[in-house]
């Protein structure tokens, strides 16, 4: 990053945060968490290499990664990352989706650390809406300070309205106001996570192999084919993102009320 800044070389930066690591550590132990991080690192590395042979990927923190790609379009890196994370991976003997939130920005020959701060801001937006890969947008993500510090857009840096339980995040739907107790909100969030888990289980279904079937000839194998599973998986991932995004928003509001009380 320092070298790119010194010679005013354009540098595309992606800042990624692994989602769900705490749950995996709690359910499967830290060895499972390590496998989850390694799988994410492998996908990020593949995505970066598909954009440029000079790309670099680094783990910068417990669940955070940085991708540096010289002279690349932000949209090209965004699309490569989205493609790389289609489909589940095997972690601790289980098939599960790899979930990350990613922000991307381009220095365009300027100060690379400023672009890193922009990518970081976009990543927080991506996490807020749920497992997205987004290119930095100043109007949406906020403008970092000149020293590269984060804009004040994170949940713990703002004071939400007390009586707001849900907001439209994409500008296409009207704001919805819900009035309920914290216990009721927690129950809603838990129900959303149960729905998420049901769709995650769909992604673990293995395609049928007619040649290996030992069923009697008069029976019908209703196990989905590989093509059918691909279509189902695409729909399942969409549903998972929807339920996870809403559950996180409700949980964030519960946390904010608890922090103030």
Buried (B, 14 or more C-beta within 10 A) or exposed (E): BEEBBEEEBBBBBBBBBBBBBEEBBEEBEEEBBBBBBEBBBBBBBBBBBBBBEEBBBEBEEEBBBBBBBBBBBBEBBBBBBEEBBEBBBEBBEBBBBBBBBBBBBBBEBBBBBBBBBBBBBBBBBBBBBBBBBBBBBEEBBBBBEEEBEBBEBBBEEEEBEEEEBBEEBEEEEEEEEEEEEEEEBBEBBEEBBEBBEEBBEBBEBEEBEEEEEEEEEEEEEEEBEEEEBEEBBEEBBEBBBBBBBBBBBBBBBBEBBEEEE
